Amino acid sequence: MQTFLVGGLARRARGAARRARFRAERATAGRQGRSGDAPLAPVHLSLRDSRTLNLALPAPAPPPAAARLLISRGPRRFRVPLAFEAEAALLTATVSLRDAAAGEGGAGPVLGEGVWRLTVETTGADGRVRRQGLAPADVPGPPGPTLPHAPHPRTGTLLRLVRCRGGRAAVQVTRSRPRAELVRFEPRGDGITVHGRMVAARAERRASAVRRRDGLAVPVRPEWDGDRFRFALPLAAMAGAGPGQWVWDFRVGDLPLGRWLTDVRDLPSAFPTPFRLVALEGGGLVRAHPHVTASGAFAVTCLDLGRDLEQKETS
């Protein structure tokens, strides 16, 4: 118990320190340049799938000899050329932002955790260089089945556009918290197997099914392959823990198991699952409903049909 409390306090302290660092970096990124010019208002500025940055802003008259977008944090700086579209009089760019934690190859800026400043740099025909910030685009997108930002599917890192104190737009990169991520579950006639992986966390020997009503825990035995695991649901122990139908959640170590790295708004509707009848080795019969809740947690509702039938016969 003491170890759990110490671990919880340490996680909260790290979270508070991270939030304070982000506030300080956003204040720095929001400062105006030496010219004191107001940020440029883009026609379009978005971060699609948390990875592809799209920018379109009105071109000055006369058009600049050269223009580029600067993505910077401290001494690090990436330069993205801006194309001039004469018909629409726009400066545009589309660039893939890469997560430093993923270690992936390819073109595009590699962004580590922190707040990255966005600056438009133009060079006039006379050679004069001008730098201005970008304001966030306030045009809301149409409602849809997905959220506007999606975490990286492997590392869980989240990239999103934020508004800084000075009215400037910036890209905030946030590493994932330790998570136990549900990959899939396989229901069969004789059992249900769960597949998952650890994100920003190491493998844990302990795992358990926890009854939502009272916190009763039933151990499960995960098999590990690197950061991936699988285990069979202990349906006999879960259904036999008491009469009635109850909901069970799952934990790997101290981490709840769920579908966390997703941009789906309505998980139960997107991943509907029917009730299953499972025949146990000893001849018992269990009705189980594995599902993902609205919060993303993986849960199983189960009922021992053999015990339920016995109670009806003796009543």
N, C-alpha and C positions, 0 to 999 in steps of 0.2 A: 504494500500500500504506500509506504514511504517513497519507494522508487518511482511509482506512478505519479505521486504528487510532485516530486522533484522534476521529473520529466515534463509534466504539464506546465510548471512554473518556468522552466527553461524555454519551452516552446513559446509561451506568451511573451517572455522577455525578448526573444529573437524577433517575434512578430512586431513588437512595439518599436524595437530598434530599426527594423526595416521600414516601417511606416514613417518614422521620423526622418530617415535618410531620403525617402521618396519626396517628402514635403520639402526638404532642403533643396533637392535637385530640381524640383519643379519650380521653386522660387528662383533658382539661378537661371534655368532655361527660359523663364518668362521675362527676364530683364530686357529692356530695349537696347538697341545698339547705340553707338555714339551719335548717329544722325538723329535719333529720337523720333524717326518716322513711325507711324502707326503700322501694324501688321497688314500685309496684303490680304484682301478678301478673295479666296479662290472660288471659282465656279463649281469645282468639285474637288473634294479631298476625302479619301476613304482608304480603309485598310481591309481589303477583302480577305476573308479566311485567316485573318491575323498574320498574313504573310505577304500579300501583294499590295504595295502602296500605289495609289492612283492619284494624280494631281493634274488639274487644269485650272489656269488662272489667266485673266485678261493680259494680253501683251501690251507693254507700253508703246506709245507712239513718239518718235519712230521706233520700229522694232530694234532690239539690242543686237549687237554683233555676235554676242555669245551669252548663253544663260545656262545656269545649272542649279540644282538643288543640293545644298549642303546638309548632311546628317551628321551631327557632331555631339560628342560628350567628352568634356575635358580636352585632352590633347588629341583624341582620336577623331578623325574626320573622313567621311566618305563623300565623293562628288558624283552626282547623277546628272547627266546632260539633259537639258530641257529642249524639246523640239518646238520649232515655231510653225504653227499651222496658219498659213496666210489667209485662207478662206474664212476661218472663224476668228482670226486674230487672237489666238490662244497660245500660251506656252504649256506644253503637256509633258508628262513623264509617267511611265509605268515601270516599277522596279520590284524585284522579289527581295524581301528582307529575310535573312537567314538567322536562325537561332544559334548562338555560339555554343550552347550546351549540347546541341545535336551533333556537332562535328561533321556536318555534311559538306560536300564539295559543291562546286557550281559558282555561277556569277552572282553578284549582288552583295550589298553590305552585310557584314556579320556583326550582329548586335548582341552585346552582353547585357546583364541585368542593369537597369538604371533608366534614367530619363534622357532621351536623345532629342536635341534641339533641331528644329527645321528652319533653314534660312534659304532665301532665294538670292542668288548672286547674279547680277547682270553686268555686262561690259558694253558700254556704248561705243559708237563709231569713233569717238574721240579718245577711246582708251580708258575712260573713267569707269571705275568699278563701284557698284552700289550693292549693298546688302540690306535686305529687309526680312522680317519674320513673316510667318504665315498665321492667319487667323483660322480657327476651326470652321468647318463648313457646317452651318446650323440647319441644313435641309435634312429632315428625317427621312430615312428610307421607308419603303412600303412595308407594312407588317407581313411577316412570313413565318414559316415553321422553324426558322433557325435564329439564333442570337447574332448580334452584329459582330461579336468577336469569338473566335474559337481558339482553344489552347492547342499547342503543338501536339499532334497525335502520339508522339513517342516520348518527348521530354516533359510535356505538360506546361511548357513556358507559354505565357500569355503576352501578346503584343497588342496594344490598343492605343488609339489616339486620345490624348487628354488635353484639357485646356489649362494653361498655366495662369498664374496670378496676373501677369501683365497682358492677358488676352491672346497670348501666342499659343499655337498648337505645337505639340511635341509627341513623340512616340515613347510610351512607357513599356519597358520590358520587365516582366515579373516572373521569376523562376517559380516552378511548382512547389507546393508544400509536399511533404512525404505523403504518398497515397498508395492504397491497394486498389488497383484498377481491375474491374471485371472485363474480361475479354469476350467470353461467351459461356453459356451453359448448355449441356447436352442432356435432355430428358430422354429416358428410355423406359421400357416396361419394367426393368428390374432396378432402376435407380436413376440418380441425376448426378452428373459430373460437372464440376465448376472449373473453369480455366481463368486464370488471372495473371497479373504481373505487378511488380513493385515499381513505383515511379518515385525517383529521388529518395529512395529508401532501400535498405538492405533486406535480405531474406530473413524471415522470422521462423523459428521452430514452432511457436505457439500459434494456434488458430482455433476458433470456437464459433459455435452457433449460440446466439444469446436470445432467450425468449423475451419478447418485448414487454410482456405483462409484468414480470417480476425480476428480470435480469438473470434468470437461471441459465447457466452455461453448460453446453455439451461440447466436449473437445472434438476437433476434426484433425485429420492427419494429412497435411499437404505434402505433395511430392514436388521437389524443386529441380529446375533445369535453368541454372543461372538466376536471372531475376524473375523467371516465370514459374508458376506453380499450378497445380491442379489438385482437387480433392473430391471425394465422393461425399455427398450429403449423408449425414448419419440419421436417416429418416426414422429408423426403428427407435433410436434413443429419443429423437425429437417428439415423435408421435406418442411414445410410451411414457413421456415425462409427466403426463397428467391427462385427465379426460377433457374433451372439448377441442375446439379448433383455435389455434393460436398462431401468431405471426412471429417469425424468427429472423433476426438480423445476423450478420456475420462479421467477424473481426479477424484480421491477420496481424498477430502481435497486438498492438494497441490501435491499429488503424481500421476504420470501417471499410468494408468492401462495397464497391459500387461502380457505376458508370459515371465517372467524374469528368473525363476528358472528352467532352462533347459540347456542341453548340445547339443541340436540339432543345426546343422550348418545352415541349410536352412529351416527356419520355414514356409514360404509360400508353399514350395513344400511338406513338411512333413504334414502340416495341410491345405490342399486345401478346400475351401468352395465355393459353387455356389451362384449366385444371388438368392434372394428370393422375391416372391411377397407377400406382407402383406396387408390384408384388414383391414382398420381402422374402428373404431366404427361409425364414421359419414358417412361412405360410400365411403371414399377415398381409393385410391390404391397407395401403395408405393413399389418401387423396392429397395431392400436393399441388401448390400453385407457386412456382418460381416466377418472380417478376421484379421489375425495376420501378421504384416509387417515383413520385414527382420530384423529390429532392435528389434522385440519382442513386439512392441506396439499393443494394440487392437484398431482397427479402423473400422468404418462403412461408406461405400459409399451409399448414398441414393438419390432417385429422386422421386418427386411427379408426378406419372403418370397422375393423373387427371388434374393437372395444365398443364403438357406438352401437353396433348391431346387438352385442351382448346386453348392453344396458336396456335397449328397447325390448328385447325378449323377456328380461326379468322384471320389467316394470309393469 
